[in-house]
Amino acid sequence: MKDKVNDIITRLQDLVEDKATLRLIVKEGPRLKIVNRRLQTSKVDDGSSIVGREGEKEVLVCRFETLRCSHSWYGWGR
């Protein structure tokens, strides 16, 4: 259990570093209410639906694939 917690902490630290590298910001304030979350999806089949510069797209798709593979080991990526 301790190893899993350490893995999660390490991953969170990596995400904080990625946030800075990708120049992402956290918006403060009230969140929008989502009426029907079943209609939303975060799945990216082939990455073609990502809009933006090609280099950023490749980075995001690569990160997604890395996360999906690492989480499937814990049973999360199914």
C-alpha positions as CSV (number, residue, x, y, z in Angstrom):
1,M,0.0,0.0,0.0
2,K,2.8,2.4,0.8
3,D,4.4,1.8,-2.6
4,K,1.1,2.7,-4.3
5,V,0.8,5.9,-2.3
6,N,4.4,6.8,-3.2
7,D,3.6,6.1,-6.9
8,I,0.6,8.4,-6.7
9,I,2.6,11.1,-5.1
10,T,5.3,10.8,-7.7
11,R,2.7,11.0,-10.5
12,L,1.1,14.1,-9.0
13,Q,4.5,15.8,-8.8
14,D,5.1,14.9,-12.5
15,L,1.7,16.4,-13.4
16,V,2.6,19.6,-11.5
17,E,5.8,19.8,-13.5
18,D,3.9,19.1,-16.8
19,K,1.5,21.9,-15.9
20,A,4.4,24.4,-15.8
21,T,6.0,23.0,-18.9
22,L,2.8,23.2,-20.9
23,R,2.1,26.7,-19.5
24,L,-1.3,25.6,-18.1
25,I,-3.2,27.7,-15.6
26,V,-5.7,26.9,-12.9
27,K,-8.8,29.1,-13.2
28,E,-10.3,30.1,-9.9
29,G,-14.0,30.8,-9.4
30,P,-17.3,29.0,-9.6
31,R,-17.5,25.9,-11.7
32,L,-20.1,25.4,-14.3
33,K,-22.8,23.0,-13.5
34,I,-22.9,20.0,-15.8
35,V,-26.4,18.8,-16.4
36,N,-25.7,15.4,-17.9
37,R,-22.2,14.0,-17.4
38,R,-23.1,10.8,-19.4
39,L,-22.9,12.8,-22.6
40,Q,-19.3,13.8,-21.9
41,T,-16.3,11.8,-22.8
42,S,-12.6,12.1,-22.3
43,K,-11.6,9.2,-24.6
44,V,-9.3,10.0,-27.5
45,D,-9.3,7.2,-30.0
46,D,-6.6,8.2,-32.3
47,G,-5.8,11.8,-31.3
48,S,-7.2,13.3,-34.5
49,S,-9.8,15.2,-32.6
50,I,-7.2,17.2,-30.7
51,V,-7.1,20.8,-32.1
52,G,-3.9,22.8,-31.9
53,R,-0.3,22.9,-33.0
54,E,1.0,19.5,-34.2
55,G,3.8,19.3,-31.7
56,E,1.5,20.0,-28.7
57,K,-0.9,17.4,-30.1
58,E,1.8,14.7,-30.2
59,V,2.9,15.5,-26.7
60,L,-0.7,15.2,-25.4
61,V,-1.4,12.0,-27.2
62,C,1.9,10.5,-25.9
63,R,1.1,11.6,-22.3
64,F,-2.4,10.1,-22.7
65,E,-1.0,6.8,-23.9
66,T,1.6,6.7,-21.1
67,L,-1.1,7.4,-18.5
68,R,-3.4,4.8,-20.0
69,C,-0.7,2.1,-19.9
70,S,0.5,2.9,-16.4
71,H,-3.1,2.9,-15.0
72,S,-4.0,-0.3,-16.7
73,W,-1.5,-2.0,-14.4
74,Y,-3.6,-0.9,-11.4
75,G,-6.8,-1.8,-13.2
76,W,-7.8,1.8,-13.8
77,G,-7.3,1.9,-17.6
78,R,-10.0,-0.6,-18.6
